[in-house]
Amino acid sequence: MAKDGIQIGTNTLLAHSGNNPRDYFGFVNPPVVHASTVLYPDAASMAGRSQKYTYGTRGTPTMDALTLAVDALEGSAGTIAVPSGLAAVTVPLLAFLAAGDHLLIVDSVYHPTRQFADTMLKRLGVEVEYYDPRIGAGISSLIRPNTRVVFTESPGSNTYEVQDIPAIAKAAHEAGAIVMMDNTWATPLYFKPLDHGVDISIHAATKYPAGHSDVLLGTVSANETHWKQLFDGFCTLGCCSGPDDIYQVLRGLRTMGVRLEHHRKSALDIARWLEEQAGVAQVLHPALESHPDHALWKRDFCGSSGVFSIVLDGGGQKAQHAFLDALKIFGLGYSWGGYESLAVPVHLGDRTLAKGSYAGSLIRLQIGLEDVEDLKADIARGLAAAAAAG
Ligand SMILES: Cc1ncc(COP(=O)(O)O)c(C=O)c1O
């Protein structure tokens, strides 16, 4: 990566992007600007809105500090910061879709994205269709003259299918459709959507960027062609986020590289160990050689994060609940990407295509920053309880 004419690594970029300390008396961190009203010097500048900041919803120096840092990571023309990861999904869809448009969504999508599409978007007259995460270039057979957006998420939530993003982007662009990607799992450190043909990159910054399970925020980054429409949609919806949350995410970004490397190593170590454990039928982690999409993951990604799933070897819901209830270190909670390990039961009841054929119940694990040996001992307690219940 290059900054100010010199080549730098990712951690250097994370430490130094966004704000310029010289802009605020040399203080390393930017001030948190709490703002609704912005004053203008005279009537003419007010009428012409001819100054950098015009109203709190449209941007502040605090928002810019974060969005410029994200632009540097994503290689995007512009980024918006919205109040949650879910808003980072809904705002671009609302900004680009109109009644009569056709929307293609990957079937292994984060469930609330599906909920939004199946309720509000359908009510607004959008035709919603799901596709197999492994469809690749075959997506062209589903594209219609009115297909406006192809929505991707890779790896898919809970089952971690890897999508052939370059092939999908090529087919979508040939038909004049826009490609959006929920890239929360990889972060821009391990996958750069815009470099692979995606137009709009979406992140639940709640997860690894914030990193401490105490902030909700989303970012949406666009390439040059789509930035203006995204920003106009953001301003029209008034879906801006508060300065304290934005500041916390910028703070989190500074250490995201080192945290993510720890998550990556620990999760992979535990995933490999789990492959050898009795009572585990399958480990769904794309960086494992056994994963059906491993080659695709290796081609496009440069790292793996800390969330993956296991399939229990039979036993049904009884075994699944026994596993979860036996855990002493892993918490039972949904929002991942923080410092602490979590486990959740996986339900695939909403899927229409990517249902898979699994030997038993699925459990999603988020591997936190604790000591790996302690986490393995906790999982072993869970597996023993699942075996006893089965
Ligand atoms: C893949 C993915 N996208 C988006 C979100 C939504 O993020 P938030 O919890 O900030 O709304 C989540 C949350 O779990 C997620 O897993």
The ligand as a MOL file (V3000), in Angstrom:
LIG
                    3D

  0  0  0     0  0            999 V3000
M  V30 BEGIN CTAB
M  V30 COUNTS 16 16 0 0 0
M  V30 BEGIN ATOM
M  V30 1 C -22.5130 -10.9010 8.1020 0
M  V30 2 C -23.1860 -9.8570 8.9320 0
M  V30 3 N -23.6040 -8.7290 8.3500 0
M  V30 4 C -24.2290 -7.7610 9.0510 0
M  V30 5 C -24.4690 -7.9090 10.3940 0
M  V30 6 C -25.2410 -6.8430 11.1330 0
M  V30 7 O -24.4460 -6.1320 12.0340 0
M  V30 8 P -25.0850 -5.3510 13.2570 0
M  V30 9 O -25.1730 -6.3130 14.3850 0
M  V30 10 O -24.1150 -4.2360 13.5130 0
M  V30 11 O -26.4180 -4.8330 12.8090 0
M  V30 12 C -24.0640 -9.0720 11.0420 0
M  V30 13 C -24.3360 -9.2640 12.5080 0
M  V30 14 O -24.1920 -10.3180 13.0570 0
M  V30 15 C -23.4120 -10.0750 10.2960 0
M  V30 16 O -23.0290 -11.2350 10.8670 0
M  V30 END ATOM
M  V30 BEGIN BOND
M  V30 1 1 1 2
M  V30 2 1 2 3
M  V30 3 2 2 15
M  V30 4 2 3 4
M  V30 5 1 4 5
M  V30 6 1 5 6
M  V30 7 2 5 12
M  V30 8 1 6 7
M  V30 9 1 7 8
M  V30 10 2 8 9
M  V30 11 1 8 10
M  V30 12 1 8 11
M  V30 13 1 12 13
M  V30 14 1 12 15
M  V30 15 2 13 14
M  V30 16 1 15 16
M  V30 END BOND
M  V30 END CTAB
M  END
